[in-house]
Amino acid sequence: MQEKDIRNLKLDSICVQGGYQPKNGEPRIAPIVQSTTYKYDNADTVGNLFDLKESGYFYTRLANPTLGYLEEKVAQLEGGIAAVATSSGQAATLLSILTICSNGDHIISMNNLYGGTHTLLGSTIGRFGISTSFVNLNDIDEIRAAVRDNTKLIFAETIGNPAVGVLDIEKVANVAHEYGLPLIVDNTLASPVLCRPIDFGADIVTHSSTKYLDGHATSVGGIIVDSGKFDWTGGRFDCLTEPDPNYHGLSYTKSFGNLSYTTRARAVFMRDFGPIMSPFNGFLTNLGIETLALRMERHSKNALAIAQYLEGHDKVEWIRYPGLKSSEDKDLADKYLKNGASGVIAFGVKGGIEKTKKWIDSLKLISLVVHVADVRSHALHPASMTHRQLSEEDLLKAGIKPNMVRLSVGIENVEDIINDIDQAFKNI
């Protein structure tokens, strides 16, 4: 099938059929190209590859055929024009920002982020001269007040990790575009099966593919997807419009048009930093995506049933799950998460931190691991684990209370999961 035909398929079909399209006599399953380098017959071809005058593979630190199949599939799923696979979700977030930001620049971010991303934006990249203003989720007045002359982007998560607040993508995208800024959305906890942020105005989408895309906790990786819709020539992005001396004065926007963002991400930052996904991890992630639609349906169905159970439990102080009728984000979930609200629940155990930890320690089927969003059910205490580097003030701003449990609901039988939750409650 041609790419245009693939893109006309439903998302669950693209999960299976997208990306790799074998020719006559070729392997039906996307192969692992476990090679660092590639043979050519003449010097000019290799020179043209280095100068970005021709496309192709010449060194796996920049690109690899196995990763190319994965990138194409995820781009098709998200409705983008191109993608770049990275060594981790953190690498995807970092490269998505550095592609258009440098020393002296400023970004705006929602405050309900994964702990590692919060530290990356709030501390680490600050040491490289890029400052971040954190604003409350979906607060348009705060976003407007935070915009500066040197602001380069707005960053957010479709479903916040771990407090599961839902981003009003369209509203935030509209205010971003009003100021000539791109909106970058981390779509990890929703996946393109449940939400495609580009359809609602997002310009760049990132994933920790380690989570639902892989789905089996085998492969660390990340993905950056470019919508191809943002106009980079509006005046804020000279790194894309002005000549790059490292490529003989080439202008990315003039030479590559709507592919200028992903071209620079690969040709500059993948080249110089080298955070490429391994071909084997690309193979496993591609394999995982084949069942993504099936898994997300089951994750969402199980999570809703468990959220309803927890909502009425006398040892649960509070609960957040976008799919609940009582959720403050129910209207946003109805708009952006029509196919399910994903598999992550946040709730508070009555009795404080010690009771919360005892509940987690009492689980048997549900495991305590530093992970989220795979086929198995997991529970974690964010305040003392994934987000322990945040101050008490920052924890509360991110919606993380001391007694919060992040419950990642797997695809096991829902009765077995509930029985495990129930026996752990009886122990406290």
Buried (B, 14 or more C-beta within 10 A) or exposed (E): EEEEEBBEBEBBEBBBBBBBBEEEEEEEEBBBBEBEEBEBEEEEEBEBBBEBBEEEBBBBBBBBBBBBBBBBBBBBBBBBBBBBBBBBBBBBBBBBBBBBBBEEBBBBBBBBBBBBBBBBBBEEBEEEEBBBBBBBBBBBEBBEEBBEEEBBBBBBBBBBBBBBBBBBBBBBBBBBBEBBBBBBBBBBBBBBBBBBBBBBBBBBBBBBBBBBBBBBBBBBBBBBBBBBBBEBEEEBBEBBBEEBEEBEEBBBBEBBEBBBBBBBBBBBBBBEBEBBBBBEBBBBBBBBBBBBBBBBBBBBBBBBBBBBBBBEBEBBBBBBBBBBEEBEBBEBBEBBBEBBBBBBBBBBBBBEBEBBBBBBEBBEBBBBEEBBBBBBBBBBBBBEBBBEEBEEEBBEBBBBBBBBBBBBBBBBEBEEBBEBBEEBBEEB
